[in-house]
Amino acid sequence: MEYLDKENSSREKSFDNYFSSYLEEKENDFDKELLQENLFFTNDDPEGNPTFLEQNEATNLIDDNLSSRAKENESKFFMLNISPSKAELDHIEELVKMEMYDQGFHQRDLQILSQTEEGQRQIDIVKNNLFHQNLREYTKEVMADYADNFNRTVYNNPNNLPNQKEEKIINDFAKQKISESGIANADAKYSEFYQNYREQKAMEMGKDLTVRPMTERDLVWIAKIEEKRTYKGNDRWVIENKKINKSIEKIKNDINLSESKKERKIIDLQEQLNKDRATGLVVKEGMEKGGKQYHIHAVVSRYDNCPNRRFKKSISPLASQRHSKIAGKEAIVGFDRNEFYIKVERSFDEKFRFERTRSYEKFNQIKNGHKKNNNINVIPSNVLQQSSNKLINKAIQPLKQELNEKLGFNELKKLDINTTISKELGFRIPMSIPKTPLQVATKIVNIFLGKARDHGIGF
């Protein structure tokens, strides 16, 4: 987990610098939302409150979750890289803008704030924090799909499981009852009868072996949101550019070429250099990628969170789904990665009401020859954006009208924010605006409006 913590060290410094300007607000503990951006997060607590962890807490949570049957040479955890597409991030950005509007950041106020560096800074901080809140919500949906995709069960009452001696008695009883019933191992209902007899005997002994479907709350996982990506040395564009630059250097040092020929060849090669699509800069190792680069690293323990180490179940996404036998019964076991990708896309679409124009499911169908048409239509980003905006407007109630043409941030407390976008979308924890940037933004707007009134300027 150390490298995840290091990747966000620059954010920690920026927060320290930010709060040093607003010590009063920091001392009043107004901005836990901002500070939480640098923490790991996991399942909400039983009361539905978000859970955040420092690096050492996150590390211990994963490292301490081991089965008594754990092997030295097996992976103790798996890492998922959750990377929303550009279209998905654009859609979230629209939701963020609408949430800001719902909570008081109206068009006129944004115009005022954007005219100063300090005002724009507050806008960016709020937008970034709301992005984090959306992505945390999405991550929890992904983990729910991850758990569901295993099609596994866990014990209903993990604190009342039999000990090893009691379990042997229970298993012997179940086998004897099945033998008396004449049920063969190959019988399709063997495992069902076996489990029923186990539950029956356990109940007689005051124990509980009943099971239920596994959910994300049975997983042990932590996650952290990253805001930046850099080009790595093994990226294709970096490798290609290194080769081109070597060729350029070779031409520069070629004494057999005239200066005019060198110039033409160098210009031709420079035009072949790969450039970042967002910034237009020539790609090189260590350079930050342009555009929105939000992504999430999730670390998931190999075992479920059963408190009884002997009954912890191993759950590995590397075990490809296959037909097998469990207790003599035909069953599908393992992890279907294709189905997982499809579920994750559907969860995003349902949670954020996103109209997907290109899906993994369609791509996979074409790849496997289920579609005669081998062409995938590339939809321009502006069309995707328009489609996204239309769907939001249809799916979510119309935004509130301005309370007053002259309304400023000092009137925020009068707003009814009981029906914000995040509540409309059914977020587990509705989004909220960090207090310090809100207060600073309020001051900036009020100062501007005061000066405008003094000079008789309408705004």
TITIKOL-580032 format. One record per residue (C-alpha): residue in one letter; x, y, z negated. Coordinates in steps of 0.05 Angstrom, whole numbers. Example, Ala and Ser with C-alpha at 12.3 -4.5 7.8 and 13.67 -1.06 7.14 Angstrom:
<rs>
<r residu="A" c1="246" c2="-90" c3="-156"/>
<r residu="S" c1="273" c2="-21" c3="-143"/>
</rs>
This chain:
<rs>
<r residu="M" c1="0" c2="0" c3="0"/>
<r residu="E" c1="60" c2="46" c3="-7"/>
<r residu="Y" c1="64" c2="65" c3="66"/>
<r residu="L" c1="-9" c2="85" c3="66"/>
<r residu="D" c1="5" c2="131" c3="7"/>
<r residu="K" c1="66" c2="161" c3="42"/>
<r residu="E" c1="26" c2="177" c3="105"/>
<r residu="N" c1="-16" c2="225" c3="65"/>
<r residu="S" c1="39" c2="259" c3="26"/>
<r residu="S" c1="35" c2="320" c3="70"/>
<r residu="R" c1="-40" c2="326" c3="53"/>
<r residu="E" c1="-23" c2="325" c3="-21"/>
<r residu="K" c1="26" c2="383" c3="-11"/>
<r residu="S" c1="-26" c2="423" c3="28"/>
<r residu="F" c1="-77" c2="412" c3="-28"/>
<r residu="D" c1="-27" c2="436" c3="-80"/>
<r residu="N" c1="-13" c2="498" c3="-39"/>
<r residu="Y" c1="-87" c2="510" c3="-28"/>
<r residu="F" c1="-106" c2="504" c3="-101"/>
<r residu="S" c1="-47" c2="547" c3="-124"/>
<r residu="S" c1="-85" c2="605" c3="-93"/>
<r residu="Y" c1="-148" c2="588" c3="-131"/>
<r residu="L" c1="-126" c2="566" c3="-200"/>
<r residu="E" c1="-191" c2="586" c3="-233"/>
<r residu="E" c1="-231" c2="540" c3="-188"/>
<r residu="K" c1="-183" c2="482" c3="-198"/>
<r residu="E" c1="-184" c2="490" c3="-273"/>
<r residu="N" c1="-260" c2="487" c3="-270"/>
<r residu="D" c1="-254" c2="419" c3="-236"/>
<r residu="F" c1="-297" c2="443" c3="-179"/>
<r residu="D" c1="-264" c2="404" c3="-124"/>
<r residu="K" c1="-260" c2="330" c3="-137"/>
<r residu="E" c1="-286" c2="320" c3="-66"/>
<r residu="L" c1="-223" c2="350" c3="-37"/>
<r residu="L" c1="-175" c2="313" c3="-83"/>
<r residu="Q" c1="-211" c2="247" c3="-68"/>
<r residu="E" c1="-189" c2="252" c3="5"/>
<r residu="N" c1="-120" c2="227" c3="-16"/>
<r residu="L" c1="-145" c2="169" c3="-58"/>
<r residu="F" c1="-163" c2="98" c3="-39"/>
<r residu="F" c1="-237" c2="80" c3="-42"/>
<r residu="T" c1="-276" c2="15" c3="-48"/>
<r residu="N" c1="-347" c2="-9" c3="-63"/>
<r residu="D" c1="-391" c2="38" c3="-102"/>
<r residu="D" c1="-400" c2="22" c3="-176"/>
<r residu="P" c1="-464" c2="-13" c3="-200"/>
<r residu="E" c1="-498" c2="54" c3="-210"/>
<r residu="G" c1="-484" c2="74" c3="-138"/>
<r residu="N" c1="-428" c2="123" c3="-153"/>
<r residu="P" c1="-367" c2="124" c3="-108"/>
<r residu="T" c1="-304" c2="90" c3="-133"/>
<r residu="F" c1="-236" c2="121" c3="-120"/>
<r residu="L" c1="-168" c2="91" c3="-138"/>
<r residu="E" c1="-97" c2="115" c3="-145"/>
<r residu="Q" c1="-44" c2="76" c3="-108"/>
<r residu="N" c1="-24" c2="32" c3="-167"/>
<r residu="E" c1="-96" c2="17" c3="-183"/>
<r residu="A" c1="-110" c2="-3" c3="-111"/>
<r residu="T" c1="-47" c2="-47" c3="-109"/>
<r residu="N" c1="-65" c2="-82" c3="-173"/>
<r residu="L" c1="-137" c2="-94" c3="-150"/>
<r residu="I" c1="-112" c2="-133" c3="-90"/>
<r residu="D" c1="-51" c2="-167" c3="-122"/>
<r residu="D" c1="-90" c2="-192" c3="-183"/>
<r residu="N" c1="-146" c2="-224" c3="-143"/>
<r residu="L" c1="-117" c2="-293" c3="-134"/>
<r residu="S" c1="-147" c2="-363" c3="-135"/>
<r residu="S" c1="-119" c2="-418" c3="-178"/>
<r residu="R" c1="-111" c2="-455" c3="-112"/>
<r residu="A" c1="-71" c2="-399" c3="-79"/>
<r residu="K" c1="-10" c2="-421" c3="-39"/>
<r residu="E" c1="56" c2="-385" c3="-38"/>
<r residu="N" c1="62" c2="-385" c3="38"/>
<r residu="E" c1="-7" c2="-357" c3="54"/>
<r residu="S" c1="-27" c2="-284" c3="63"/>
<r residu="K" c1="-59" c2="-255" c3="1"/>
<r residu="F" c1="-94" c2="-200" c3="39"/>
<r residu="F" c1="-112" c2="-177" c3="109"/>
<r residu="M" c1="-112" c2="-107" c3="139"/>
<r residu="L" c1="-166" c2="-79" c3="183"/>
<r residu="N" c1="-153" c2="-18" c3="226"/>
<r residu="I" c1="-220" c2="18" c3="237"/>
<r residu="S" c1="-212" c2="67" c3="294"/>
<r residu="P" c1="-274" c2="104" c3="317"/>
<r residu="S" c1="-272" c2="122" c3="391"/>
<r residu="K" c1="-269" c2="194" c3="416"/>
<r residu="A" c1="-343" c2="192" c3="432"/>
<r residu="E" c1="-359" c2="167" c3="362"/>
<r residu="L" c1="-316" c2="220" c3="330"/>
<r residu="D" c1="-348" c2="273" c3="373"/>
<r residu="H" c1="-416" c2="248" c3="350"/>
<r residu="I" c1="-395" c2="251" c3="276"/>
<r residu="E" c1="-370" c2="322" c3="288"/>
<r residu="E" c1="-439" c2="342" c3="312"/>
<r residu="L" c1="-469" c2="312" c3="249"/>
<r residu="V" c1="-418" c2="350" c3="207"/>
<r residu="K" c1="-438" c2="416" c3="240"/>
<r residu="M" c1="-511" c2="402" c3="227"/>
<r residu="E" c1="-496" c2="384" c3="154"/>
<r residu="M" c1="-458" c2="449" c3="146"/>
<r residu="Y" c1="-518" c2="487" c3="175"/>
<r residu="D" c1="-566" c2="451" c3="129"/>
<r residu="Q" c1="-522" c2="470" c3="70"/>
<r residu="G" c1="-516" c2="544" c3="88"/>
<r residu="F" c1="-461" c2="551" c3="140"/>
<r residu="H" c1="-503" c2="587" c3="192"/>
<r residu="Q" c1="-480" c2="613" c3="259"/>
<r residu="R" c1="-470" c2="685" c3="238"/>
<r residu="D" c1="-430" c2="665" c3="176"/>
<r residu="L" c1="-385" c2="620" c3="218"/>
<r residu="Q" c1="-372" c2="677" c3="266"/>
<r residu="I" c1="-351" c2="722" c3="209"/>
<r residu="L" c1="-306" c2="669" c3="178"/>
<r residu="S" c1="-273" c2="650" c3="244"/>
<r residu="Q" c1="-248" c2="722" c3="253"/>
<r residu="T" c1="-197" c2="714" c3="197"/>
<r residu="E" c1="-144" c2="661" c3="185"/>
<r residu="E" c1="-168" c2="651" c3="113"/>
<r residu="G" c1="-240" c2="645" c3="135"/>
<r residu="Q" c1="-224" c2="594" c3="189"/>
<r residu="R" c1="-184" c2="556" c3="138"/>
<r residu="Q" c1="-245" c2="547" c3="93"/>
<r residu="I" c1="-287" c2="523" c3="153"/>
<r residu="D" c1="-234" c2="472" c3="171"/>
<r residu="I" c1="-228" c2="447" c3="99"/>
<r residu="V" c1="-303" c2="437" c3="94"/>
<r residu="K" c1="-309" c2="403" c3="162"/>
<r residu="N" c1="-251" c2="357" c3="146"/>
<r residu="N" c1="-281" c2="337" c3="79"/>
<r residu="L" c1="-348" c2="322" c3="111"/>
<r residu="F" c1="-312" c2="279" c3="162"/>
<r residu="H" c1="-282" c2="240" c3="105"/>
<r residu="Q" c1="-351" c2="230" c3="73"/>
<r residu="N" c1="-379" c2="204" c3="139"/>
<r residu="L" c1="-321" c2="157" c3="150"/>
<r residu="R" c1="-326" c2="129" c3="79"/>
<r residu="E" c1="-399" c2="114" c3="93"/>
<r residu="Y" c1="-381" c2="80" c3="158"/>
<r residu="T" c1="-326" c2="39" c3="126"/>
<r residu="K" c1="-375" c2="10" c3="76"/>
<r residu="E" c1="-419" c2="-10" c3="135"/>
<r residu="V" c1="-360" c2="-44" c3="168"/>
<r residu="M" c1="-344" c2="-83" c3="104"/>
<r residu="A" c1="-417" c2="-105" c3="100"/>
<r residu="D" c1="-411" c2="-132" c3="171"/>
<r residu="Y" c1="-344" c2="-164" c3="154"/>
<r residu="A" c1="-375" c2="-202" c3="96"/>
<r residu="D" c1="-438" c2="-221" c3="135"/>
<r residu="N" c1="-396" c2="-248" c3="193"/>
<r residu="F" c1="-367" c2="-304" c3="151"/>
<r residu="N" c1="-436" c2="-334" c3="139"/>
<r residu="R" c1="-412" c2="-356" c3="71"/>
<r residu="T" c1="-445" c2="-363" c3="3"/>
<r residu="V" c1="-423" c2="-344" c3="-67"/>
<r residu="Y" c1="-448" c2="-364" c3="-136"/>
<r residu="N" c1="-507" c2="-326" c3="-165"/>
<r residu="N" c1="-480" c2="-327" c3="-236"/>
<r residu="P" c1="-404" c2="-330" c3="-234"/>
<r residu="N" c1="-399" c2="-320" c3="-309"/>
<r residu="N" c1="-437" c2="-385" c3="-322"/>
<r residu="L" c1="-399" c2="-435" c3="-280"/>
<r residu="P" c1="-379" c2="-504" c3="-307"/>
<r residu="N" c1="-309" c2="-519" c3="-329"/>
<r residu="Q" c1="-268" c2="-572" c3="-294"/>
<r residu="K" c1="-292" c2="-629" c3="-338"/>
<r residu="E" c1="-365" c2="-607" c3="-332"/>
<r residu="E" c1="-359" c2="-600" c3="-257"/>
<r residu="K" c1="-335" c2="-672" c3="-250"/>
<r residu="I" c1="-396" c2="-696" c3="-288"/>
<r residu="I" c1="-440" c2="-655" c3="-243"/>
<r residu="N" c1="-408" c2="-679" c3="-179"/>
<r residu="D" c1="-410" c2="-752" c3="-201"/>
<r residu="F" c1="-484" c2="-745" c3="-216"/>
<r residu="A" c1="-498" c2="-713" c3="-148"/>
<r residu="K" c1="-460" c2="-769" c3="-111"/>
<r residu="Q" c1="-497" c2="-822" c3="-150"/>
<r residu="K" c1="-565" c2="-792" c3="-135"/>
<r residu="I" c1="-549" c2="-787" c3="-61"/>
<r residu="S" c1="-525" c2="-859" c3="-60"/>
<r residu="E" c1="-590" c2="-881" c3="-93"/>
<r residu="S" c1="-630" c2="-842" c3="-41"/>
<r residu="G" c1="-594" c2="-878" c3="15"/>
<r residu="I" c1="-570" c2="-813" c3="48"/>
<r residu="A" c1="-509" c2="-824" c3="91"/>
<r residu="N" c1="-450" c2="-776" c3="96"/>
<r residu="A" c1="-466" c2="-764" c3="169"/>
<r residu="D" c1="-538" c2="-743" c3="153"/>
<r residu="A" c1="-551" c2="-670" c3="172"/>
<r residu="K" c1="-583" c2="-658" c3="104"/>
<r residu="Y" c1="-527" c2="-689" c3="63"/>
<r residu="S" c1="-496" c2="-624" c3="40"/>
<r residu="E" c1="-564" c2="-594" c3="24"/>
<r residu="F" c1="-583" c2="-653" c3="-20"/>
<r residu="Y" c1="-514" c2="-653" c3="-52"/>
<r residu="Q" c1="-519" c2="-580" c3="-70"/>
<r residu="N" c1="-590" c2="-588" c3="-97"/>
<r residu="Y" c1="-569" c2="-645" c3="-143"/>
<r residu="R" c1="-509" c2="-605" c3="-166"/>
<r residu="E" c1="-554" c2="-546" c3="-183"/>
<r residu="Q" c1="-603" c2="-592" c3="-219"/>
<r residu="K" c1="-550" c2="-625" c3="-263"/>
<r residu="A" c1="-516" c2="-558" c3="-277"/>
<r residu="M" c1="-582" c2="-529" c3="-301"/>
<r residu="E" c1="-591" c2="-588" c3="-348"/>
<r residu="M" c1="-523" c2="-573" c3="-377"/>
<r residu="G" c1="-538" c2="-499" c3="-384"/>
<r residu="K" c1="-495" c2="-479" c3="-325"/>
<r residu="D" c1="-512" c2="-445" c3="-259"/>
<r residu="L" c1="-487" c2="-469" c3="-190"/>
<r residu="T" c1="-540" c2="-435" c3="-148"/>
<r residu="V" c1="-514" c2="-394" c3="-90"/>
<r residu="R" c1="-533" c2="-334" c3="-47"/>
<r residu="P" c1="-506" c2="-303" c3="18"/>
<r residu="M" c1="-440" c2="-266" c3="10"/>
<r residu="T" c1="-443" c2="-190" c3="16"/>
<r residu="E" c1="-391" c2="-134" c3="16"/>
<r residu="R" c1="-399" c2="-128" c3="-59"/>
<r residu="D" c1="-368" c2="-197" c3="-65"/>
<r residu="L" c1="-306" c2="-175" c3="-29"/>
<r residu="V" c1="-244" c2="-144" c3="-60"/>
<r residu="W" c1="-223" c2="-88" c3="-14"/>
<r residu="I" c1="-194" c2="-18" c3="-13"/>
<r residu="A" c1="-189" c2="33" c3="43"/>
<r residu="K" c1="-158" c2="99" c3="59"/>
<r residu="I" c1="-174" c2="150" c3="114"/>
<r residu="E" c1="-117" c2="177" c3="157"/>
<r residu="E" c1="-123" c2="241" c3="197"/>
<r residu="K" c1="-61" c2="237" c3="241"/>
<r residu="R" c1="-26" c2="188" c3="287"/>
<r residu="T" c1="44" c2="192" c3="315"/>
<r residu="Y" c1="74" c2="160" c3="377"/>
<r residu="K" c1="115" c2="100" c3="358"/>
<r residu="G" c1="179" c2="76" c3="391"/>
<r residu="N" c1="144" c2="15" c3="420"/>
<r residu="D" c1="86" c2="54" c3="451"/>
<r residu="R" c1="83" c2="43" c3="526"/>
<r residu="W" c1="84" c2="118" c3="542"/>
<r residu="V" c1="144" c2="129" c3="497"/>
<r residu="I" c1="182" c2="72" c3="530"/>
<r residu="E" c1="165" c2="97" c3="600"/>
<r residu="N" c1="185" c2="169" c3="583"/>
<r residu="K" c1="252" c2="145" c3="555"/>
<r residu="K" c1="266" c2="110" c3="621"/>
<r residu="I" c1="246" c2="172" c3="661"/>
<r residu="N" c1="289" c2="217" c3="617"/>
<r residu="K" c1="349" c2="171" c3="627"/>
<r residu="S" c1="339" c2="176" c3="702"/>
<r residu="I" c1="336" c2="252" c3="696"/>
<r residu="E" c1="401" c2="253" c3="657"/>
<r residu="K" c1="433" c2="207" c3="708"/>
<r residu="I" c1="413" c2="254" c3="765"/>
<r residu="K" c1="440" c2="315" c3="727"/>
<r residu="N" c1="508" c2="282" c3="721"/>
<r residu="D" c1="510" c2="256" c3="793"/>
<r residu="I" c1="567" c2="293" c3="827"/>
<r residu="N" c1="547" c2="267" c3="895"/>
<r residu="L" c1="481" c2="305" c3="896"/>
<r residu="S" c1="473" c2="377" c3="915"/>
<r residu="E" c1="439" c2="423" c3="865"/>
<r residu="S" c1="377" c2="430" c3="909"/>
<r residu="K" c1="369" c2="354" c3="914"/>
<r residu="K" c1="379" c2="347" c3="839"/>
<r residu="E" c1="326" c2="399" c3="826"/>
<r residu="R" c1="275" c2="365" c3="872"/>
<r residu="K" c1="288" c2="296" c3="843"/>
<r residu="I" c1="284" c2="322" c3="772"/>
<r residu="I" c1="218" c2="358" c3="785"/>
<r residu="D" c1="189" c2="294" c3="816"/>
<r residu="L" c1="210" c2="254" c3="755"/>
<r residu="Q" c1="185" c2="306" c3="705"/>
<r residu="E" c1="117" c2="303" c3="738"/>
<r residu="Q" c1="116" c2="228" c3="723"/>
<r residu="L" c1="127" c2="239" c3="648"/>
<r residu="N" c1="67" c2="217" c3="606"/>
<r residu="K" c1="34" c2="276" c3="570"/>
<r residu="D" c1="-12" c2="277" c3="510"/>
<r residu="R" c1="-83" c2="283" c3="536"/>
<r residu="A" c1="-103" c2="334" c3="484"/>
<r residu="T" c1="-42" c2="378" c3="479"/>
<r residu="G" c1="-9" c2="369" c3="547"/>
<r residu="L" c1="58" c2="359" c3="513"/>
<r residu="V" c1="107" c2="307" c3="539"/>
<r residu="V" c1="102" c2="245" c3="496"/>
<r residu="K" c1="161" c2="226" c3="453"/>
<r residu="E" c1="174" c2="182" c3="393"/>
<r residu="G" c1="151" c2="213" c3="327"/>
<r residu="M" c1="106" c2="266" c3="360"/>
<r residu="E" c1="37" c2="275" c3="331"/>
<r residu="K" c1="-20" c2="254" c3="377"/>
<r residu="G" c1="-68" c2="310" c3="396"/>
<r residu="G" c1="-143" c2="313" c3="385"/>
<r residu="K" c1="-183" c2="281" c3="330"/>
<r residu="Q" c1="-143" c2="222" c3="303"/>
<r residu="Y" c1="-186" c2="200" c3="244"/>
<r residu="H" c1="-180" c2="126" c3="229"/>
<r residu="I" c1="-185" c2="81" c3="168"/>
<r residu="H" c1="-139" c2="27" c3="141"/>
<r residu="A" c1="-176" c2="-25" c3="100"/>
<r residu="V" c1="-140" c2="-78" c3="59"/>
<r residu="V" c1="-183" c2="-139" c3="42"/>
<r residu="S" c1="-164" c2="-194" c3="-7"/>
<r residu="R" c1="-163" c2="-266" c3="19"/>
<r residu="Y" c1="-209" c2="-286" c3="-39"/>
<r residu="D" c1="-277" c2="-264" c3="-62"/>
<r residu="N" c1="-285" c2="-229" c3="-129"/>
<r residu="C" c1="-311" c2="-288" c3="-169"/>
<r residu="P" c1="-283" c2="-278" c3="-240"/>
<r residu="N" c1="-271" c2="-353" c3="-247"/>
<r residu="R" c1="-205" c2="-364" c3="-209"/>
<r residu="R" c1="-221" c2="-438" c3="-198"/>
<r residu="F" c1="-284" c2="-420" c3="-159"/>
<r residu="K" c1="-256" c2="-363" c3="-117"/>
<r residu="K" c1="-267" c2="-377" c3="-43"/>
<r residu="S" c1="-216" c2="-365" c3="11"/>
<r residu="I" c1="-242" c2="-320" c3="67"/>
<r residu="S" c1="-195" c2="-309" c3="125"/>
<r residu="P" c1="-213" c2="-270" c3="189"/>
<r residu="L" c1="-156" c2="-307" c3="224"/>
<r residu="A" c1="-195" c2="-373" c3="221"/>
<r residu="S" c1="-230" c2="-372" c3="289"/>
<r residu="Q" c1="-302" c2="-394" c3="289"/>
<r residu="R" c1="-312" c2="-467" c3="306"/>
<r residu="H" c1="-359" c2="-525" c3="296"/>
<r residu="S" c1="-339" c2="-568" c3="237"/>
<r residu="K" c1="-366" c2="-611" c3="182"/>
<r residu="I" c1="-378" c2="-591" c3="110"/>
<r residu="A" c1="-395" c2="-649" c3="64"/>
<r residu="G" c1="-410" c2="-690" c3="126"/>
<r residu="K" c1="-457" c2="-637" c3="155"/>
<r residu="E" c1="-447" c2="-603" c3="222"/>
<r residu="A" c1="-434" c2="-529" c3="209"/>
<r residu="I" c1="-404" c2="-467" c3="240"/>
<r residu="V" c1="-345" c2="-443" c3="201"/>
<r residu="G" c1="-293" c2="-388" c3="210"/>
<r residu="F" c1="-296" c2="-317" c3="234"/>
<r residu="D" c1="-325" c2="-297" c3="302"/>
<r residu="R" c1="-285" c2="-235" c3="320"/>
<r residu="N" c1="-326" c2="-219" c3="382"/>
<r residu="E" c1="-390" c2="-220" c3="341"/>
<r residu="F" c1="-357" c2="-177" c3="288"/>
<r residu="Y" c1="-338" c2="-123" c3="339"/>
<r residu="I" c1="-410" c2="-123" c3="365"/>
<r residu="K" c1="-439" c2="-118" c3="294"/>
<r residu="V" c1="-393" c2="-59" c3="277"/>
<r residu="E" c1="-414" c2="-21" c3="339"/>
<r residu="R" c1="-488" c2="-34" c3="324"/>
<r residu="S" c1="-479" c2="-11" c3="252"/>
<r residu="F" c1="-448" c2="54" c3="275"/>
<r residu="D" c1="-505" c2="65" c3="325"/>
<r residu="E" c1="-558" c2="52" c3="273"/>
<r residu="K" c1="-526" c2="90" c3="216"/>
<r residu="F" c1="-509" c2="152" c3="256"/>
<r residu="R" c1="-564" c2="146" c3="309"/>
<r residu="F" c1="-514" c2="143" c3="365"/>
<r residu="E" c1="-534" c2="127" c3="437"/>
<r residu="R" c1="-477" c2="84" c3="462"/>
<r residu="T" c1="-462" c2="86" c3="536"/>
<r residu="R" c1="-403" c2="38" c3="534"/>
<r residu="S" c1="-403" c2="-21" c3="487"/>
<r residu="Y" c1="-356" c2="-78" c3="470"/>
<r residu="E" c1="-414" c2="-127" c3="482"/>
<r residu="K" c1="-423" c2="-104" c3="554"/>
<r residu="F" c1="-348" c2="-103" c3="565"/>
<r residu="N" c1="-343" c2="-174" c3="539"/>
<r residu="Q" c1="-400" c2="-198" c3="583"/>
<r residu="I" c1="-365" c2="-169" c3="644"/>
<r residu="K" c1="-298" c2="-198" c3="623"/>
<r residu="N" c1="-328" c2="-267" c3="616"/>
<r residu="G" c1="-364" c2="-264" c3="682"/>
<r residu="H" c1="-435" c2="-258" c3="656"/>
<r residu="K" c1="-447" c2="-197" c3="700"/>
<r residu="K" c1="-439" c2="-196" c3="775"/>
<r residu="N" c1="-421" c2="-123" c3="776"/>
<r residu="N" c1="-348" c2="-117" c3="756"/>
<r residu="N" c1="-348" c2="-41" c3="753"/>
<r residu="I" c1="-351" c2="-6" c3="686"/>
<r residu="N" c1="-378" c2="64" c3="695"/>
<r residu="V" c1="-333" c2="115" c3="663"/>
<r residu="I" c1="-376" c2="168" c3="632"/>
<r residu="P" c1="-345" c2="238" c3="628"/>
<r residu="S" c1="-335" c2="262" c3="557"/>
<r residu="N" c1="-380" c2="323" c3="568"/>
<r residu="V" c1="-437" c2="276" c3="589"/>
<r residu="L" c1="-425" c2="233" c3="527"/>
<r residu="Q" c1="-428" c2="296" c3="484"/>
<r residu="Q" c1="-493" c2="319" c3="516"/>
<r residu="S" c1="-524" c2="250" c3="506"/>
<r residu="S" c1="-501" c2="250" c3="434"/>
<r residu="N" c1="-530" c2="319" c3="420"/>
<r residu="K" c1="-597" c2="302" c3="452"/>
<r residu="L" c1="-604" c2="239" c3="409"/>
<r residu="I" c1="-588" c2="276" c3="345"/>
<r residu="N" c1="-640" c2="329" c3="361"/>
<r residu="K" c1="-692" c2="275" c3="375"/>
<r residu="A" c1="-676" c2="231" c3="316"/>
<r residu="I" c1="-668" c2="282" c3="261"/>
<r residu="Q" c1="-718" c2="333" c3="238"/>
<r residu="P" c1="-709" c2="403" c3="267"/>
<r residu="L" c1="-659" c2="445" c3="230"/>
<r residu="K" c1="-685" c2="497" c3="181"/>
<r residu="Q" c1="-694" c2="567" c3="209"/>
<r residu="E" c1="-651" c2="623" c3="182"/>
<r residu="L" c1="-682" c2="647" c3="117"/>
<r residu="N" c1="-668" c2="718" c3="139"/>
<r residu="E" c1="-630" c2="751" c3="195"/>
<r residu="K" c1="-586" c2="785" c3="143"/>
<r residu="L" c1="-577" c2="723" c3="99"/>
<r residu="G" c1="-506" c2="716" c3="71"/>
<r residu="F" c1="-471" c2="662" c3="31"/>
<r residu="N" c1="-494" c2="696" c3="-33"/>
<r residu="E" c1="-563" c2="668" c3="-17"/>
<r residu="L" c1="-540" c2="596" c3="-13"/>
<r residu="K" c1="-570" c2="579" c3="-80"/>
<r residu="K" c1="-639" c2="594" c3="-52"/>
<r residu="L" c1="-634" c2="541" c3="1"/>
<r residu="D" c1="-673" c2="477" c3="-6"/>
<r residu="I" c1="-621" c2="423" c3="10"/>
<r residu="N" c1="-664" c2="364" c3="-8"/>
<r residu="T" c1="-669" c2="342" c3="65"/>
<r residu="T" c1="-598" c2="348" c3="91"/>
<r residu="I" c1="-574" c2="308" c3="151"/>
<r residu="S" c1="-538" c2="257" c3="107"/>
<r residu="K" c1="-603" c2="243" c3="69"/>
<r residu="E" c1="-641" c2="237" c3="134"/>
<r residu="L" c1="-591" c2="185" c3="157"/>
<r residu="G" c1="-598" c2="146" c3="92"/>
<r residu="F" c1="-528" c2="155" c3="66"/>
<r residu="R" c1="-515" c2="117" c3="1"/>
<r residu="I" c1="-487" c2="182" c3="-27"/>
<r residu="P" c1="-511" c2="245" c3="9"/>
<r residu="M" c1="-456" c2="291" c3="32"/>
<r residu="S" c1="-437" c2="352" c3="-9"/>
<r residu="I" c1="-397" c2="415" c3="5"/>
<r residu="P" c1="-333" c2="424" c3="-37"/>
<r residu="K" c1="-343" c2="484" c3="-83"/>
<r residu="T" c1="-278" c2="523" c3="-76"/>
<r residu="P" c1="-278" c2="532" c3="0"/>
<r residu="L" c1="-352" c2="549" c3="-6"/>
<r residu="Q" c1="-339" c2="602" c3="-58"/>
<r residu="V" c1="-280" c2="631" c3="-20"/>
<r residu="A" c1="-322" c2="632" c3="44"/>
<r residu="T" c1="-378" c2="667" c3="7"/>
<r residu="K" c1="-330" c2="722" c3="-16"/>
<r residu="I" c1="-303" c2="732" c3="54"/>
<r residu="V" c1="-372" c2="738" c3="84"/>
<r residu="N" c1="-396" c2="786" c3="29"/>
<r residu="I" c1="-335" c2="830" c3="38"/>
<r residu="F" c1="-346" c2="833" c3="113"/>
<r residu="L" c1="-420" c2="849" c3="105"/>
<r residu="G" c1="-404" c2="902" c3="53"/>
<r residu="K" c1="-355" c2="936" c3="100"/>
<r residu="A" c1="-404" c2="931" c3="158"/>
<r residu="R" c1="-458" c2="965" c3="116"/>
<r residu="D" c1="-410" c2="1020" c3="95"/>
<r residu="H" c1="-396" c2="1035" c3="168"/>
<r residu="G" c1="-469" c2="1029" c3="188"/>
<r residu="I" c1="-455" c2="968" c3="231"/>
<r residu="G" c1="-510" c2="917" c3="239"/>
<r residu="F" c1="-491" c2="843" c3="239"/>
</rs>
